[in-house]
Structures are given as C-alpha cells and as structure tokens.
Amino acid sequence: MKKRIIYGLLLILAIVVFDQSTKYLARTHIGQFETIEVIPFVNLVNVQNEGSAFGMFRSLGNTFFILISTAAIIFMLWIIVTGKEDYRLFSILAGGALGNLTDRIMLGHVVDFIDIHVSGFHWPAFNVADSALTVGIFFLLLRMLRKGN
C-alpha cells in the first residue's frame, strides 16, 4: 500500500477519534440545557442536531443524511486511493464526514458542542467533524480558484 494511502487513512482515523472523544465528553459532562463558559465568546453546550449544517433540512430525515454521507465518504476514499487529488485534503473531508456519520448511525443525531458568540449573536453550535469539513471545503475551494487561473 502506498504511503499516501496509509497517511490518508491515519489522518481520517485521527480526526474521527478526536471528534468522537470530544463529543463523548460533551454528552457525558454537559447537561442538555447547560452552558459552560470557556472564554468570554466561547461556550460549551450539548446540542442534538438532527439536520445538516446549522440544523437545516432536518425534515429530510436521518436515513437521507446517512446515505449521502456514505456515498460522499466512498467517493473521497476512491480519490485518496487513486491518487487523483491531494490525499490530505480529501482525508480531512472524509474524517469530518465519517465523524458525523458515526453519530447519525449510533445516536440518530449529531452532537454539537462548541458555541461561539459575540454581542448576543450565537453562531450555530458545531463540533470537531464540522471544523474538519469547513477547513477541507475552504482548501478545496482555494485549490479550485488557483487552478482556474
């Protein structure tokens, strides 16, 4: 097996382990309606997200998100194995998707626990997997913009 495949799989595993560990801590140490202030603009909470980003599209149901996530992860693994793109980028995306997919399969919802707020405005709660997906999408878009030039 090529090094990039092994490194890619290890990166996916690291993201999923970190994501699931932090979600476990949130579920077991933060009450459903409890807020723990970390610093003046960051709280820890325990939110059950049944939708997608920001809780949108929850009416589509958990099965829909499981199927879409599974298809996306399979596609990203194919990209990693075939070496058609940067394995690190797609490993970050796959790790984030797999972290949230694990919640959907095991719990029926995604656990979000990071609450960032400023002057009474709260960004929707998120988690480590969401952060990985955001970073991955940002660098994917940046890469696409650079290739366009």
C-alpha positions as CSV (number, residue, x, y, z in Angstrom):
1,M,0.0,0.0,0.0
2,K,1.3,3.4,-0.9
3,K,2.4,5.8,1.8
4,R,-0.2,8.4,0.9
5,I,-3.0,5.9,1.4
6,I,-1.7,4.9,4.8
7,Y,-1.1,8.5,5.8
8,G,-4.6,9.4,4.5
9,L,-6.3,6.7,6.5
10,L,-4.3,7.7,9.6
11,L,-5.4,11.3,9.2
12,I,-9.1,10.1,8.8
13,L,-8.7,8.0,11.9
14,A,-7.1,10.8,13.9
15,I,-10.0,13.2,13.1
16,V,-12.7,10.6,13.9
17,V,-11.0,9.7,17.2
18,F,-10.6,13.3,18.3
19,D,-14.2,14.1,17.1
20,Q,-15.8,11.2,18.9
21,S,-13.8,11.7,22.1
22,T,-14.8,15.3,22.3
23,K,-18.5,14.5,21.6
24,Y,-18.4,11.8,24.2
25,L,-17.1,14.3,26.8
26,A,-19.8,16.8,25.8
27,R,-22.6,14.1,26.0
28,T,-21.4,12.8,29.4
29,H,-20.3,16.0,31.1
30,I,-22.6,18.8,29.8
31,G,-26.4,18.7,30.5
32,Q,-28.9,19.1,27.7
33,F,-29.6,22.8,28.5
34,E,-26.3,23.6,30.3
35,T,-23.8,26.2,29.1
36,I,-20.2,26.2,30.3
37,E,-18.3,29.4,29.5
38,V,-14.7,28.7,28.4
39,I,-13.7,32.3,27.5
40,P,-16.0,35.3,27.0
41,F,-17.0,34.4,23.5
42,V,-16.8,30.6,23.5
43,N,-19.2,28.3,25.4
44,L,-19.5,24.5,25.6
45,V,-23.1,23.2,25.2
46,N,-24.8,19.9,24.3
47,V,-26.9,20.2,21.2
48,Q,-28.6,17.3,19.3
49,N,-28.5,18.3,15.6
50,E,-30.9,16.2,13.5
51,G,-30.3,18.2,10.4
52,S,-27.3,19.2,8.3
53,A,-25.3,22.4,8.7
54,F,-26.9,24.7,11.2
55,G,-29.7,22.2,11.7
56,M,-31.1,22.8,8.2
57,F,-33.0,20.1,6.3
58,R,-33.9,18.1,9.4
59,S,-37.2,17.2,7.7
60,L,-35.2,15.0,5.2
61,G,-34.6,12.5,8.0
62,N,-31.5,10.7,9.4
63,T,-31.6,8.0,6.7
64,F,-31.2,10.6,4.0
65,F,-28.1,12.0,5.7
66,I,-26.6,8.6,6.3
67,L,-26.9,7.7,2.6
68,I,-25.5,11.0,1.4
69,S,-22.6,10.8,3.9
70,T,-21.8,7.2,3.0
71,A,-21.7,8.0,-0.7
72,A,-19.5,11.0,-0.1
73,I,-17.1,9.1,2.0
74,I,-16.8,6.3,-0.5
75,F,-16.1,8.9,-3.2
76,M,-13.4,10.6,-1.1
77,L,-11.8,7.2,-0.3
78,W,-11.7,6.4,-4.0
79,I,-10.0,9.8,-4.7
80,I,-7.4,9.0,-1.9
81,V,-6.7,5.5,-3.2
82,T,-6.4,6.5,-6.9
83,G,-4.2,9.5,-6.1
84,K,-6.1,11.8,-8.5
85,E,-6.0,14.7,-5.9
86,D,-4.3,15.7,-2.7
87,Y,-4.9,12.9,-0.3
88,R,-4.6,15.2,2.7
89,L,-7.4,17.4,1.6
90,F,-9.8,14.6,1.0
91,S,-8.7,12.8,4.1
92,I,-9.7,15.8,6.2
93,L,-13.1,15.9,4.4
94,A,-13.6,12.2,4.8
95,G,-12.6,12.3,8.5
96,G,-15.2,15.1,9.2
97,A,-17.9,13.3,7.2
98,L,-17.2,10.0,9.0
99,G,-17.2,11.6,12.4
100,N,-20.7,13.0,11.9
101,L,-21.9,9.8,10.1
102,T,-20.8,7.8,13.2
103,D,-23.1,10.0,15.4
104,R,-26.0,9.6,13.0
105,I,-25.7,5.8,13.0
106,M,-25.0,5.4,16.7
107,L,-27.2,8.1,18.2
108,G,-29.7,9.1,15.4
109,H,-28.4,12.7,15.5
110,V,-25.1,14.7,15.5
111,V,-23.7,16.1,18.8
112,D,-22.7,19.7,18.5
113,F,-21.0,21.4,21.5
114,I,-18.9,24.4,20.5
115,D,-20.9,27.7,20.8
116,I,-19.2,30.9,19.6
117,H,-20.9,34.1,20.2
118,V,-20.4,37.9,20.0
119,S,-22.7,40.6,21.4
120,G,-25.6,38.2,21.8
121,F,-25.3,36.7,18.3
122,H,-24.6,33.0,18.5
123,W,-23.1,31.1,15.6
124,P,-24.9,27.7,15.4
125,A,-23.2,25.1,17.6
126,F,-20.7,22.9,15.9
127,N,-18.1,20.1,16.6
128,V,-14.7,18.9,15.5
129,A,-16.0,17.0,12.5
130,D,-17.8,20.2,11.3
131,S,-14.5,22.0,11.7
132,A,-12.6,19.5,9.6
133,L,-15.3,19.7,6.9
134,T,-15.1,23.5,7.0
135,V,-11.3,23.5,6.7
136,G,-11.4,20.9,3.9
137,I,-14.0,22.8,1.9
138,F,-12.1,26.0,2.3
139,F,-8.9,24.5,0.9
140,L,-10.8,22.7,-1.8
141,L,-12.4,26.0,-2.9
142,L,-9.0,27.7,-2.7
143,R,-7.4,25.0,-4.8
144,M,-10.2,25.3,-7.4
145,L,-9.7,29.0,-7.6
146,R,-6.0,28.6,-8.1
147,K,-6.5,26.1,-10.9
148,G,-8.8,28.4,-12.6
149,N,-6.0,31.0,-13.1
